[in-house]
Amino acid sequence: MAEDIVKVEGLKAYYQMNYFGVSREVRAVDGITMTVRKGEVYGIAGESSSGKTSFIKVLAAAIRPPLKVVEGSVKFDFKNGPIDVATATPKQIEAVRWKHLSYIMQGSMSVLNPVRRIGRTFHDFAARPMGLTGKAFEDRVIAHLARLKLPPEVLKAYPHELSGGMRQRVTIGLATVCHPEFIIADEPTTALDVVVQKEVLSLIRDIQKEMNAAVVFVTHDMSVHANVADRVGIIYAGRLVEEGPTRDMFFAPKHPYTAHLVASLPRIGDVKQRPALEGRPPNLADPPQGCRFHPRCPLAVDKCRQEVPPLEQVGPDHRTACWRWQDVKPLVNASAPSGVMA
Amino acid sequence: MTTLLDVRDVSKRFTMGGIFGRKTVDAVMDANFSLSAENPEIFTIIGESGSGKTTLARMILGLEDPSEGEILFRGKKVSRHGGRAEKLAFMSQVQPVFQNPFEAFNPLKKIERYLESTARRFLQTSDKAAIDRAMDEALQKVGLSLKEVRGRFPHEMSGGQLQRCAIARALIPNPPLLIADEPVSMVDASLRMSIVNLLKSLRDDLKVSVIYITHDLATAYYISNRLIIMQRGRIVEMGDARTVLDNPQHPYSKLLKASVLSTDDAGDGKLATDPGMVKAAGDLVGQAGELVAKPDGREVRVYG
């Protein structure tokens, strides 16, 4: 088994605000323990306001008030030495950022500076970590763009002159030009249409394989995880509720929330009414007692309302946090043929 | 049979640039379809970004004028021009639902304000009780109630709930036609189905026709009656949703279907798209061709 690139232990990161004597605490990340191995794609799924963005903010070492790491550690094992980003000084973080730890951001239109040519943006991001200037830098960037099937002319273009798919490839290029060991991809394909989405996904996958980088892939779209991730972790209300190899997560989920996420995926060929999960994610400023999923859970019993289930091992590489994981059944027949006429 | 909406040979051409170096872009070319007033249906427009689906929707909403052809709503021409009263009457019949509910609502105002202003406008009354009743009725239709919504700001709701509120707002004047422009692409996967099921129940229970614009083939298959597939402004395939999606015939439709991420082989990491398919579809861009009816009722664009 490959070594770990990052080890997250008991991470708690809260938004702490204190205005006019009233303090408010939002427990966005509440005790997450997980690891990402070298060279794998780890998918993180969760709905909005589940704390997944706060979690990757900590992973990306972008911890700024009011977000504060209250407990736990995030230990990276990079080639230039280990670092715990939860406690590292800005200088130490500067030394790994972009060169070892990089970030593919959501919404390529707002990431790229609209009044700067792409070439300048590359310079802003990557020139310092790479330690190159002038012609040498430009040659490296052009060589890298060629790998992403982008012509060198894009360096002279402004972001609005490129199509959505091209812009997204530029942001992937930005994030990978320094050959980082760890890449966080935050919903990189959400705004793209199906054809381009597939192209961009296979590009991320190829470049990840080529550089043997670890990728944490965040999206709420389970069908993307099915095709990209090696392992998937599900975050619900600030906690990791299930994690396992992609195949098991889809065909033998052990948490009712995962089972629901997988079952709610519509596919071509079915006409039956799909169940929709009622209710809404809990307010993280005032989360429910016990298992945080219990108000929406079809299997909830009294124990779920009082005690927090631990994340326990239920199979090879498969962990879940549910008191009743034995009773969780996959809601769809995985081998259901697609293309059946009604 | 009376027609609700009739789109006749509609084209839209945008001009870009100034006096020098003027360029024209054909956003929509020769679109033709109609919706019947008696049988409410979900009519889906599928296409990639830049295929002209949003432009088409904007023309139906009367926000853009077609360059050629005309759009008739209940026999009357849809136009950007015209009197205020006439426009208001048209707006009460055709209502939009937008893609991102977080952008549709003003974050600084309570949700009910947006609903209230719509109700005040279309009911043309300032009677508080009547407005409240209209708001509550509309919210009931989407599975919410005024009591739940009152006093809350957009950030206090989940994306799915907010999108429901946006749909409720559109339902206040009881329109026979809703135009939903990618209503689920910004909503979480777990809540997506609740919106899609809602559109379905609007059609079945309230007899509202919906023009559903999307690039998600799976939900399109799930709810729509008929669909059109657009490629760079041209309709390339049109017909019964299930007939078309089960067995697409145009190269571009085939490419779309092949690009849908499947979960059947989860974890295998299969992502490659057949390059031949992409090329076959790409080569047809810019060629006129013509729509030809097939025996199973669909129309496919063929090239001579």
Chai-1 contact restraints between the chains, C-beta under 6 A:
chainA,res_idxA,chainB,res_idxB,connection_type,confidence,min_distance_angstrom,max_distance_angstrom,comment,restraint_id
A,E47,B,D188,contact,1.0,0.0,6.0,A-B,restraint_1
A,E47,B,S190,contact,1.0,0.0,6.0,A-B,restraint_2
A,S48,B,G159,contact,1.0,0.0,6.0,A-B,restraint_3
A,S48,B,D188,contact,1.0,0.0,6.0,A-B,restraint_4
A,G164,B,S49,contact,1.0,0.0,6.0,A-B,restraint_5
A,D193,B,E48,contact,1.0,0.0,6.0,A-B,restraint_6
A,D193,B,S49,contact,1.0,0.0,6.0,A-B,restraint_7
A,D193,B,H215,contact,1.0,0.0,6.0,A-B,restraint_8
A,V194,B,H215,contact,1.0,0.0,6.0,A-B,restraint_9
A,V194,B,S259,contact,1.0,0.0,6.0,A-B,restraint_10
A,V194,B,V260,contact,1.0,0.0,6.0,A-B,restraint_11
A,V195,B,E48,contact,1.0,0.0,6.0,A-B,restraint_12
A,V195,B,S259,contact,1.0,0.0,6.0,A-B,restraint_13
A,K198,B,S259,contact,1.0,0.0,6.0,A-B,restraint_14
A,K198,B,T273,contact,1.0,0.0,6.0,A-B,restraint_15
A,L201,B,L271,contact,1.0,0.0,6.0,A-B,restraint_16
A,S202,B,L271,contact,1.0,0.0,6.0,A-B,restraint_17
A,R205,B,L271,contact,1.0,0.0,6.0,A-B,restraint_18
A,H220,B,D188,contact,1.0,0.0,6.0,A-B,restraint_19
A,H220,B,A189,contact,1.0,0.0,6.0,A-B,restraint_20
A,D221,B,A189,contact,1.0,0.0,6.0,A-B,restraint_21
A,S223,B,L261,contact,1.0,0.0,6.0,A-B,restraint_22
A,S223,B,T263,contact,1.0,0.0,6.0,A-B,restraint_23
A,A226,B,T263,contact,1.0,0.0,6.0,A-B,restraint_24
A,A226,B,A266,contact,1.0,0.0,6.0,A-B,restraint_25
A,N227,B,L261,contact,1.0,0.0,6.0,A-B,restraint_26
A,N227,B,L271,contact,1.0,0.0,6.0,A-B,restraint_27
A,T246,B,A266,contact,1.0,0.0,6.0,A-B,restraint_28
A,T246,B,G267,contact,1.0,0.0,6.0,A-B,restraint_29
A,R247,B,A266,contact,1.0,0.0,6.0,A-B,restraint_30
A,R247,B,G267,contact,1.0,0.0,6.0,A-B,restraint_31
A,F250,B,T263,contact,1.0,0.0,6.0,A-B,restraint_32
A,F250,B,A266,contact,1.0,0.0,6.0,A-B,restraint_33
A,L261,B,S190,contact,1.0,0.0,6.0,A-B,restraint_34
A,S264,B,S190,contact,1.0,0.0,6.0,A-B,restraint_35
A,S264,B,M193,contact,1.0,0.0,6.0,A-B,restraint_36
A,P266,B,A218,contact,1.0,0.0,6.0,A-B,restraint_37
A,P266,B,T219,contact,1.0,0.0,6.0,A-B,restraint_38
A,P266,B,Y222,contact,1.0,0.0,6.0,A-B,restraint_39
A,R267,B,A218,contact,1.0,0.0,6.0,A-B,restraint_40
A,I268,B,L217,contact,1.0,0.0,6.0,A-B,restraint_41
A,I268,B,A218,contact,1.0,0.0,6.0,A-B,restraint_42
A,I268,B,Y221,contact,1.0,0.0,6.0,A-B,restraint_43
A,I268,B,L245,contact,1.0,0.0,6.0,A-B,restraint_44
A,R274,B,M193,contact,1.0,0.0,6.0,A-B,restraint_45
A,A276,B,M193,contact,1.0,0.0,6.0,A-B,restraint_46
A,A276,B,S194,contact,1.0,0.0,6.0,A-B,restraint_47
A,A276,B,N197,contact,1.0,0.0,6.0,A-B,restraint_48
A,L277,B,S190,contact,1.0,0.0,6.0,A-B,restraint_49
A,R280,B,S158,contact,1.0,0.0,6.0,A-B,restraint_50
A,G339,B,D246,contact,1.0,0.0,6.0,A-B,restraint_51
